[in-house]
Amino acid sequence: MLDKLNIVKQRFNEVSDLIIQPNIMSDQKRYISLNKEYKDLGLIVEKKKLYEQLLSNINEAKEICKNEADKEMIEMATEQLNEANKKISTLEEEIKFLLIPKDPDDSKNVVIELRAGTGGDEASIFAGDLFRMYTKFCEGRGWSVSLVDANEGTSGGYKEIIFEVSGNDDIYGLLKFESGVHRVQRVPQTETQGRVHTSAATVMVLPEAEEFDVEINMNDVRTDYFCSSGPGGQSVNTTYSAVRLTHTPTGIVAQCQDQKSQHKNKDKALKVLRSRLYELELNKKLEADSLKRNSMVSSGDRSAKIRTYNYPQGRVTDHRIGLTLYDLQNIVNGDIQKIIDELKLVQNNEMLKNYEEVF
């Protein structure tokens, strides 16, 4: 373990020297990447200091037990030894998780796309409920939520809604587990006989690609301008402020009509287009990775049924890990951290098995 930590410390020192070099600071892509690495390595270096201190305490206590004649001193040393051994065991597990190679996308902001699936009007209402759930979760963490585009349902909710989430946390690292099909079982507002229906909505969580992640040749992009639909008043609905971008080589379309400014709408649509193109490459990587290992909580398959919200029983079940919580009201009000924590724990344990040869 100490050998691995010494290698990390050596790399930390190298990165510390690199990020102050003028040629690195002028290369935005390299500079951001090295800053992220510096931050991640810094966490491990702090754990290394604590680990070395505990090793020192253990050796000191062993020496006292071995050479000391005073019974009271031996008892104190034995107590110190037992306490240090407990702490070092826990610390070693923490360090192992920190040494697992991190997904570089985890620190990115995200674009989330919600689409109503089977279930008609009830599916649109459910998509609206999911949007509210994610909005409350994000706001609770101090993240910013910004609407990109929305197509409202006829009885409420959304047939489709796209929004950005940004902040200083590992946003994609937390929300990537939400990709997939979410089901709801409840009596719809439109049901007159009190029967429970099953409806669904699809959630897509895309890491927001930076300009240097995906280079788009604007000659390959067709731009269309049109009048926004929905609420917004004359200034929105009677001017050509809405923007639709079509990437000709792939046929991928992105649009935004949330802002009054045509320029701002184009910037937002371009972000979505860039993220969707980035996702194409990401999915290729995920497929390649899945050939090497089969992860229960992979974020790659958006067609997989991942979670059921059962209103009559007040329960939420995540099918990937068999987790059932009888806390539906709090969860749909944004308290999804407990589910994410369980999914991350399973993923970390899977990754630890895959990388255990490192240790």
N, C-alpha and C positions, 0 to 999 in steps of 0.2 A: 504493500500500500504506500509506504513512504517513498519508494522508488518512483512510483507513478506521480506522486505529489511533487517530487523534486523536478520531474520533467515539466509539469504544469507551471511551477514557479519559474523555471528557465524560460518558458515561452511567454509568461506574463512579463518578465523583464525585457524580452525582445520586443513585445508589442508596445510596452511603455516607451521604449526608445523610438520605435517606428512612428507612432502617432504625432510626434512633435517635429518630424522631418518635413521641410517645406514641400518636397515633391509629393509626399503622401497627402498633406493637407489640401493640396490643389487638385487631387483626384478624389472627387466626391464619393464615388462608389467604394473605393478602397478605404477611404477615411471612415465612412459610416460602418463598414464591415469590421474594421479593426477596433473601432470604439465599442462596438457590440461585444467583440471577443474580449476586449480589455475588461469590460464590466462583468462578463460571465466568469472569466478566469479569476477576477478579483474575489468573487464569492468563494471559490475553491481555495485560494491562497489564505483567506481568513480562517477557513476550516483547518487548513494545514497547520497554522500557528497553534490553534486549539489542540489539534491532534498531537503535536510535538510536546506541548505542555503536559498533556495527560500521560504521554509516554515517560516523560521526565518524572512525573509524580509516582508512576508505577515503579520505575527503577529505584527511586529514592526510598519508597516504602519497603521494597524487597530487601534493600541493603540494611535498613533498620531492623527488619524482622530477622535477618540473617546474623547480624553482628551485635545487636543491642542486647544488654543483659537486663535492663530495666523492664519489668513486666508491664507497667503502665504505658511506657513508650511503645512497646510491641503491640499492645492493644490499639493504641491510637494509629500506629502505622498499618495495622491490619484493616482497621475501619477505612482508612484513606485508600488502601489498595482495593478493597471491595467496591468503594464508591467510584474510583477511577476506572475500574474494569467495566462497571455498568455503563458509565458515560462513554467510554471509548467504543464499546460495542454498538451503541446507538449512533455515535458519530460516524463510524465506519459505514453503516448503512446509508447515512445521509450523503457521505462522500461518494459512495458508489453510484448513487442516482445522479449526483452532480457531474460525475465523470462520463456518464452516458452522452454520446454526441447529440446535441440539441438540433431540432429541426430549425433551420435558419428562418423559416417563414413564421415561426411562432410569435416573433416580436412585431409582426406587421399589423397594421390596421386592417379592417375587413369591409367587404361589400356583402350584404346579406340579401338574398332574394327569396321571397315567400310567394308560393303559388297555390291557389285552391286546387284540390284534386277532386276525387270522387265525392259526391254528396251535394251537388248543386249549390243552392243559396247557403246551406248550413256549412259547406266547406269554405265559402268566402268569409262567413262570420268567424269560423275557427281560425282562418288565416289572420283575421284582424285580432283575435285573442292572442295568437302567438306573437304578433307584432307588439302588442301591449306588454306581453310577458318579457320579451327581449328588451324593450325600451326601459321598463322598470329595472331590470337587472343591470343594464348598462349605466343608467343614471345613478343607481346605487353604488357603482364602482367609480363614479366620477368621470365616466367616458362621455364623449359627445356623439349624439345621434343626429344624422342629417338625411332628410328624405331626398331621394333621387327621382323616383317615378312611382306612380300609383294608378291602378285601374280599379275603381271601387265596385263592390258587388251591388246587386239590385236591392238586396234586403239588409245591407250593412256589411261591414268588413271589406275585404279586398279580393278581387280575382287574382291580382298580382300587386306586390309592393316591393320596391327595391330601396334600400337605405344603406348609408355608410356609418361605420362606427370607428371612432378615432380616440386615441389617448396615449398614455405613457406606459401602459401595462402590456403584458404578453397577450394581446387581444385574440389573435388567431389561435394561439396556443390553448386558450380556454374555450373559444366558441366553435372550433373546428369539429368538435364532437357532436354538434347539433345538426350537421348535414345528414339529410335522409328524409324518409316519409314519417310524419307524425300523424297518429290517428286519434280521433275523439269519439267517445261513446256517450251519448246523452240524448235527452228528448229535445229535438230542435224547437226553436221558437215558432216555426211554421207548422209543427205537428199538432193536430187537433185531438188525437186519440191517445196521447200519452205514451206512444211507443218509442223505445230507445233506437236511435239510428247510429250507424257508424259512418263517419266522414273522414276525409284525409286532407292534408296539406303537405307540400314539399318544401323543405328548407335547404337552401344552398348557401354555404359560407365560403366566400372566396377571399384569399389573401390579397390585399390591395397591392398591385404591382407598381413599383416606382418606374420612372422613365427609363432608368438604366437597367431595369429588369427585362423590359420588353420594348424593343425599338419598333415603332410603327411607321411605315412609309405612308405618309398622308396621301400619296398618289393612289394608294390601294384602298382608300376610304371614300365612300360616297356620302356626302352630307346633304340632308334634307331638312328644311325648316317648315314648321307648320304652327297653327294656332293651338294653344294649350286647351285641354278640355277640363271640365270639373270646376270646383270653386276657385275664385281668384279675382273676379271682377273684370271690368272692361280692359284694364291695362294688360291682363294676362290673356284673356280669351279672344281679343280682337287683333293682337299683334303676333307676328311670326317669331315668337320667342322660343318655342319648343324646338328641340334639335334631335334628329335621328341620324346615327352614324352606322353605316354598313361596311364591314370589312370584306371586300370583294373576294379575296382568295379563299376565305373560310366560310363566308356567308353569315358570320356572327353580326348581330344587330344590337346596338345599345342606344337608348334614348333617355332624355331628361326634359321634363316640362315643369319642374318645381319652382324654378327661379323666374323672376320677371326679366332678367337680363339674358339675352341670347348667348352672350359670351360665357356667362357663368354656367348656363345649361350645357354648352358645348364642352366646357372643362370637366363637368361632372360625368357627362356621357362618355368622354374620352377615358376617364378613370375606370368606368365600368367595362368599356371595351378592352382596355389594357389588362384588367383583372381577368376577364373571360379568356383572353388569349393566353395569359399566364397559366390559367387553370388547365388549358389543353396540354401544355407541357408538364404541368404538375401531375395530371392524371396518368400520363405516360410513365412518369417516374414511379407513381404509386402502384401501377400495374407491374412494373419491373420489380419493385420491392416485394409485392405480394407473392411473386414467384419464389422469393427467398424465404419469406415467413408469412404466416397466416395470422393477422391480427384481428382479435375480436372487436376492436373499437376503431377500425380503419375509417378514415373520413372520406374515402374515395368513392364509395358506391351510394349515389344519391337515390337510387331506386329501392334501397333496402328499407324495410319497415323497422324503425328503431325505437319508437316510443308510443305508448297508448295512454291517453288521459280518460279515465273512466269516472264520469260524474256520479252515477247512481251509487257506486261503492266508495267514492272519494279517494281513489287511488291513482297513482301514476306508476307505470311499469316501463323500465328500459330493458328491451328484449335482448340487447347485446350481452349484458352481464347478468341478466335475471334479477335486476334490482326492482323491488316494489316498495313504494312509500305511500302511506295513507295520510298524505298531507297535500291534497290536490289544490285547495284554495290558496295556500301560501305559495305553492310552486307556480301556479298560473298568474300570481301577483308578482312574479319576478324572483322568487327564492329558488333558483336552480343551481346555486353553488354546490349544494350537497350532492347533486347528481354528477356534476362536472368533476368534483373531487374523487368520487368513486371510479369514474371512467379513467381519470388520470392515473389513479393508483393501479388499476388493472393494466393500463398501457405501460406504465413505468416498470411493473413487474415482468411484463412480456419482454420489454426491451432489455431489462437486466439479464434475463435468461439468454437472450440473443448475444449479449455482449459480455457474458460472464467470463469468457476467456481472457478479457482485458485484465481481470483481477487475479 
